[in-house]
């Protein structure tokens, strides 16, 4: 049985606008200089405390990090209730999930820096919860690129590294996959450049969601094991 694990932000859903808006509000609320948009997008995928610490000027004193992180959570919740700040799925992502999830020899999972509540909200909005059998979030794991999320997902479904691939848009996803010993498929529509994904060790990089199923098949090979 093949296990295909998706990242969420930047891979399935385009969250950049709400993430940038929420982080900007959080830094402003704490009287800090506002990070550049490119810097904010570069940390998407990390756990929130680590992401905030990397963006904070002059270091990362734990209490200050937690204040900004809490302000981010509050801002994100407010923005998520605003129809102007929805997180749309990327073109073709919904169809790719349905196609891969409908295969009898495939199990789908998620490994994301999002909260469990955030994932649940997205899945409910798009009606795709039934396709995913394992969901790993930053709530209960070390930040990417630590392999904990992938290792736990495999343990939950009885998967093996040679039968597992990770699909993601950041170097953190690729590094996490390589650390877990599984296949790494990078996507070109997310928040890290493809050259960075290649340097991180992506086995395959696709340019459109419509190419995902074919990339998975090529990666596993005719035998069903990772090639």
C-alpha positions in Angstrom: 0.0 0.0 0.0 1.4 3.4 -1.0 1.3 6.3 1.4 1.3 9.8 -0.1 1.8 12.6 2.4 0.9 16.2 1.4 2.1 19.4 2.9 -0.8 21.9 3.3 0.2 25.6 2.9 1.8 26.3 -0.4 1.1 22.8 -1.7 -2.7 22.2 -1.4 -3.9 25.6 -0.4 -2.6 29.1 -1.2 -2.4 30.7 2.3 0.2 33.3 1.6 -2.1 36.4 1.8 -3.6 35.4 5.2 -0.3 34.3 6.6 1.5 37.5 5.6 -1.5 39.6 6.9 -1.6 37.8 10.2 2.2 37.9 10.8 2.2 41.6 9.9 -0.5 42.3 12.5 1.3 40.3 15.1 4.6 42.2 14.7 2.8 45.5 14.6 0.8 44.7 17.8 4.1 44.0 19.6 5.8 47.2 18.4 8.3 45.4 16.2 9.6 46.3 12.8 7.5 44.5 10.1 9.2 41.6 8.3 9.3 41.6 4.5 6.8 39.6 2.7 9.5 37.4 1.2 10.9 36.7 4.6 7.5 35.7 5.9 6.9 33.3 3.0 10.3 31.8 3.5 9.3 30.4 7.0 6.0 29.0 5.9 6.0 25.3 7.0 7.9 25.7 10.2 6.2 25.5 13.6 4.9 28.9 14.7 7.4 29.6 17.5 10.4 28.7 15.3 8.9 30.8 12.4 8.4 33.8 14.7 11.9 33.4 16.2 13.5 33.5 12.7 11.6 36.6 11.8 12.2 38.6 15.0 15.0 41.2 14.8 17.9 40.8 17.1 17.3 37.4 18.5 14.5 35.3 19.9 13.8 35.8 23.6 11.3 33.1 24.5 8.7 35.3 26.1 8.8 37.8 23.2 8.4 35.0 20.7 5.4 33.6 22.6 3.8 37.1 22.7 4.2 37.4 18.9 3.0 33.9 18.3 -0.1 34.4 20.4 -0.8 37.7 18.5 -0.4 35.7 15.3 -2.9 33.1 16.4 -5.5 35.8 17.3 -4.9 37.7 14.0 -5.2 34.5 11.9 -8.4 33.5 13.6 -9.9 37.0 12.9 -8.8 37.0 9.3 -10.0 33.5 8.7 -13.6 34.7 9.5 -13.2 37.4 6.9 -14.4 36.3 3.4 -11.6 38.4 1.9 -9.0 36.2 3.5 -9.9 32.7 2.5 -7.3 30.1 1.7 -8.2 28.7 -1.8 -6.9 25.4 -3.0 -4.5 25.7 -5.9 -5.9 25.0 -9.4 -6.1 21.2 -9.8 -5.2 20.4 -6.2 -8.7 19.2 -5.3 -8.8 17.0 -8.4 -5.4 15.5 -7.6 -6.5 14.7 -4.1 -9.6 13.0 -5.3 -7.8 11.1 -8.0 -5.0 9.8 -5.8 -7.3 9.2 -2.8 -9.7 7.2 -5.0 -7.0 4.6 -5.8 -7.4 1.3 -4.0 -3.6 1.0 -3.4 -3.1 4.5 -2.0 -3.5 6.0 1.4 -3.3 9.8 1.8 -1.8 11.8 4.7 -1.0 15.3 5.7 2.2 16.7 7.4 1.9 20.4 8.0 3.0 23.3 10.2 -0.7 24.2 10.4 -2.6 23.5 13.6 -5.0 20.5 13.8 -7.9 22.9 14.0 -6.7 24.8 10.9 -6.5 21.5 8.9 -9.9 20.4 10.1 -11.4 23.8 9.0 -9.9 23.5 5.5 -10.9 19.9 5.1 -14.5 20.7 6.1 -14.7 23.6 3.7 -13.5 21.6 0.7 -15.1 18.3 1.7 -11.9 16.3 1.5 -11.5 15.0 5.1 -12.6 11.4 4.1 -9.6 11.1 1.7 -7.0 11.4 4.5 -6.2 8.6 6.9 -3.4 10.3 8.9 -3.0 13.9 9.8 0.2 15.2 11.5 0.5 18.8 12.6 2.8 21.1 14.5 0.6 20.7 17.5 2.2 17.4 18.5 5.5 17.3 16.6 8.8 19.0 16.4 9.0 21.5 13.5 9.9 20.5 10.0 12.4 19.4 8.8 12.5 16.9 11.7 11.1 13.6 10.3 8.7 13.0 13.2 5.6 13.7 11.2 6.4 11.3 8.4 7.6 8.6 10.8 4.4 8.8 12.8 2.3 8.8 9.7 4.0 5.6 8.5 3.6 4.0 11.9 -0.1 4.8 12.1 -0.9 3.2 8.7 1.8 0.5 8.7 3.6 2.2 5.8 7.2 1.6 4.8 9.7 4.2 3.6 10.0 2.6 0.2 6.2 2.8 -0.2 6.0 6.5 1.0 6.4 9.9 -0.7 6.1 13.4 0.7 4.8 16.2 -1.5 5.7 19.7 -0.6 6.6 23.2 -1.7 9.4 24.1 0.7 12.9 22.9 1.5 11.6 21.9 4.9 9.3 19.4 3.3 12.1 17.9 1.1 14.6 17.8 4.0 12.0 16.1 6.2 11.3 13.5 3.5 15.0 12.8 3.0 15.6 12.5 6.7 12.7 10.0 7.0 14.1 8.0 4.0 11.0 8.5 1.8 10.5 9.9 -1.7 10.4 13.7 -2.0 8.3 15.4 -4.6 8.6 19.2 -4.8 6.0 21.4 -6.3 6.8 24.6 -8.3 3.7 26.7 -7.4 4.5 27.2 -3.7 6.7 29.5 -1.6 10.2 28.2 -2.1 12.0 28.4 -5.5 12.5 25.2 -7.4 16.3 25.6 -7.4 16.1 25.5 -3.6 14.0 22.3 -3.7 16.5 20.7 -6.0 19.4 21.6 -3.8 17.5 20.2 -0.8 17.3 16.8 -2.6 13.9 16.6 -4.2 13.7 13.5 -6.3 11.0 15.0 -8.6 9.7 18.5 -9.1 6.3 19.2 -10.8 5.1 22.5 -12.3 1.3 21.9 -12.1 -1.1 20.0 -9.8 -2.2 18.0 -12.9 1.3 16.4 -13.0 1.2 15.0 -9.5 -0.4 11.7 -10.2 2.0 11.0 -13.0 5.0 12.0 -10.8 3.8 9.7 -8.1 3.6 6.8 -10.5 7.0 7.5 -11.9 8.5 7.8 -8.5 7.1 4.5 -7.3 7.8 2.7 -10.6 5.9 -0.2 -12.0 6.7 -2.4 -9.0 5.0 -0.1 -6.6 8.1 0.6 -4.6 10.0 3.9 -4.6 12.3 3.9 -7.6 
